[in-house]
Amino acid sequence: MLGISELAVILLVIVAVLAVKRLPDLARSSGKAARILKSEAKAMKEQSRQGEVGQDRPDQAVYYVTEPLPEQRSRPADGQQGPGGRAA
């Protein structure tokens, strides 16, 4: 009967034989990923040198969403209910 170590060796051999067909694809895709990562890091570094986003390229506008201050919010008229069902 085979022990755990023998089964592990057999499994590793089977995986190695089956993986030989896919190794070139794996190497190619990892190379592409490394190139993309390198180019993105370079672009981010150049962008940080030029300043904030939107200053160097007007087509990349940055929008900020803000809520009005509590004193700027419209208040319900007399007799109407405000937020939470309370009368104003």
Rosetta silent file (secondary structure, phi, psi, omega in degrees, C-alpha in Angstrom):
SEQUENCE: MLGISELAVILLVIVAVLAVKRLPDLARSSGKAARILKSEAKAMKEQSRQGEVGQDRPDQAVYYVTEPLPEQRSRPADGQQGPGGRAA
SCORE:     score description
SCORE:     0.000 S_00000001
   1 L     0.000  145.543 -178.084    0.000    0.000    0.000 S_00000001
   2 L   -86.108  140.857  177.247    1.177    3.524   -0.803 S_00000001
   3 L   -90.651 -179.019 -178.180    1.835    6.017    1.959 S_00000001
   4 H   -65.379  -40.041 -178.025    1.114    9.733    1.990 S_00000001
   5 H   -65.716  -40.016  178.389    4.630   10.679    0.854 S_00000001
   6 H   -66.170  -40.923  177.652    4.469    8.351   -2.178 S_00000001
   7 H   -63.587  -37.520  178.514    1.039    9.714   -3.156 S_00000001
   8 H   -64.765  -41.649  178.696    2.368   13.270   -2.847 S_00000001
   9 H   -65.072  -43.607  178.682    5.296   12.479   -5.159 S_00000001
  10 H   -62.566  -42.725  178.540    2.993   10.841   -7.718 S_00000001
  11 H   -62.792  -42.663  177.790    0.647   13.827   -7.566 S_00000001
  12 H   -62.231  -39.989  178.480    3.550   16.247   -8.070 S_00000001
  13 H   -64.953  -42.179  179.343    4.740   14.283  -11.120 S_00000001
  14 H   -64.251  -44.140  179.439    1.241   14.303  -12.625 S_00000001
  15 H   -63.743  -41.551  179.833    0.860   18.041  -12.030 S_00000001
  16 H   -63.655  -40.742 -179.791    4.309   18.704  -13.530 S_00000001
  17 H   -66.441  -43.316 -179.772    3.500   16.673  -16.646 S_00000001
  18 H   -72.558  -30.459 -176.715    0.158   18.402  -17.150 S_00000001
  19 H   -78.846  -17.713 -179.064    1.557   21.860  -16.339 S_00000001
  20 L   -59.288  -35.657 -179.343    4.335   21.633  -18.958 S_00000001
  21 L   -68.612  -29.463 -174.816    1.784   22.451  -21.664 S_00000001
  22 L   -98.634   -5.668 -177.998    0.630   25.565  -19.826 S_00000001
  23 H   -60.868  -44.014  178.453    3.986   26.952  -18.680 S_00000001
  24 H   -60.774  -40.568  177.556    4.586   29.161  -21.755 S_00000001
  25 H   -64.576  -40.779  179.112    1.130   30.719  -21.395 S_00000001
  26 H   -63.283  -43.590  179.259    1.717   31.260  -17.693 S_00000001
  27 H   -65.707  -40.470 -179.827    5.082   32.923  -18.331 S_00000001
  28 H   -64.336  -45.606 -178.500    3.608   35.105  -21.089 S_00000001
  29 H   -68.870  -35.520  177.419    0.697   36.297  -18.961 S_00000001
  30 H   -69.663  -33.221  175.370    2.925   37.016  -15.968 S_00000001
  31 H   -65.720  -41.940  177.050    5.251   39.022  -18.237 S_00000001
  32 H   -61.771  -44.558 -179.538    2.294   41.066  -19.522 S_00000001
  33 H   -62.456  -39.502  179.417    1.132   41.716  -15.969 S_00000001
  34 H   -66.177  -40.614  178.349    4.618   42.860  -14.956 S_00000001
  35 H   -64.898  -42.305  178.990    4.826   45.258  -17.922 S_00000001
  36 H   -63.339  -45.283  179.190    1.400   46.717  -17.156 S_00000001
  37 H   -60.716  -42.284  179.692    2.291   47.170  -13.490 S_00000001
  38 H   -64.582  -44.081 -179.453    5.573   48.855  -14.419 S_00000001
  39 H   -67.363  -37.687  178.147    3.914   51.251  -16.874 S_00000001
  40 H   -67.078  -39.639  177.863    1.166   52.159  -14.382 S_00000001
  41 H   -64.100  -39.962  178.415    3.742   52.836  -11.660 S_00000001
  42 H   -65.077  -42.204  179.251    5.678   55.050  -14.070 S_00000001
  43 H   -64.252  -41.247  178.812    2.513   56.950  -15.036 S_00000001
  44 H   -64.709  -38.643  179.323    1.605   57.498  -11.383 S_00000001
  45 H   -65.221  -43.224  178.092    5.104   58.784  -10.650 S_00000001
  46 H   -64.538  -39.519 -179.507    4.938   61.241  -13.573 S_00000001
  47 H   -65.833  -38.126  179.647    1.490   62.353  -12.511 S_00000001
  48 H   -69.923  -29.544  176.015    2.636   63.050   -8.958 S_00000001
  49 H   -68.893  -35.199 -175.765    5.493   65.170  -10.326 S_00000001
  50 H   -80.529  -15.681  179.620    3.085   67.270  -12.391 S_00000001
  51 L   118.214 -159.579 -176.935    0.738   68.004   -9.511 S_00000001
  52 L   -71.371  161.139  176.494   -2.816   67.087   -8.728 S_00000001
  53 L   -66.354  136.605  177.672   -5.116   65.273  -11.095 S_00000001
  54 L   101.184  -23.552  179.052   -6.974   67.661  -13.345 S_00000001
  55 L   -78.898  -40.299 -177.722   -4.314   70.384  -13.448 S_00000001
  56 L   -85.908  -21.952 -179.759   -2.229   68.833  -16.180 S_00000001
  57 L  -134.357  106.117 -177.270   -5.167   67.403  -18.156 S_00000001
  58 L   -67.338  -17.685  178.974   -8.377   69.389  -18.242 S_00000001
  59 L   -76.291   -8.259  177.309  -10.299   66.433  -19.664 S_00000001
  60 L  -108.992   71.263 -178.645   -9.852   64.654  -16.319 S_00000001
  61 L   -73.946  146.617  177.945  -11.941   66.890  -14.118 S_00000001
  62 L  -110.622  125.938 -179.333  -12.255   66.076  -10.442 S_00000001
  63 L  -114.137  137.901  177.134  -15.633   66.628   -8.858 S_00000001
  64 L  -114.643  133.430  178.480  -16.318   66.758   -5.134 S_00000001
  65 L  -100.759  122.959  179.758  -19.780   66.120   -3.736 S_00000001
  66 L  -125.654  152.838  176.083  -20.556   68.100   -0.628 S_00000001
  67 L   -97.402  149.231  177.462  -23.639   68.408    1.509 S_00000001
  68 L   -67.491  152.298  177.164  -24.928   71.808    2.556 S_00000001
  69 L   -65.764  156.337 -177.967  -24.186   72.936    6.081 S_00000001
  70 H   -55.560  -37.186 -179.601  -27.041   72.493    8.577 S_00000001
  71 H   -75.003  -14.199  178.950  -27.760   76.233    8.591 S_00000001
  72 H   -92.932  -12.162 -179.184  -27.922   76.244    4.769 S_00000001
  73 L   -71.262  147.182  178.814  -30.477   73.442    4.513 S_00000001
  74 L   -72.992  138.868 -178.938  -34.044   74.460    3.766 S_00000001
  75 L  -102.031  144.723  178.766  -36.303   74.269    6.778 S_00000001
  76 L   -66.851  148.546  179.265  -39.931   73.089    6.564 S_00000001
  77 L   -68.158  164.862 -179.298  -42.598   75.756    6.771 S_00000001
  78 L   -57.508  134.777  177.522  -44.682   76.118    9.938 S_00000001
  79 L    91.064  -17.459  178.571  -47.027   73.207   10.454 S_00000001
  80 L   -90.228  156.651 -178.914  -45.136   70.846    8.118 S_00000001
  81 E   -90.108  139.324  177.586  -43.167   67.943    9.411 S_00000001
  82 L   -92.404 -164.575  179.295  -39.428   67.987    9.193 S_00000001
  83 H   -61.778  139.898  178.842  -37.017   65.055    9.111 S_00000001
  84 H    83.077    6.985  176.253  -37.936   62.284   11.486 S_00000001
  85 H    79.899   13.826  179.841  -41.625   63.187   11.542 S_00000001
  86 L   -94.048  146.157  176.431  -41.237   66.110   13.946 S_00000001
  87 E   -76.619  145.642 -177.381  -43.040   69.384   13.450 S_00000001
  88 L   -75.612    0.000    0.000  -40.792   72.350   12.789 S_00000001
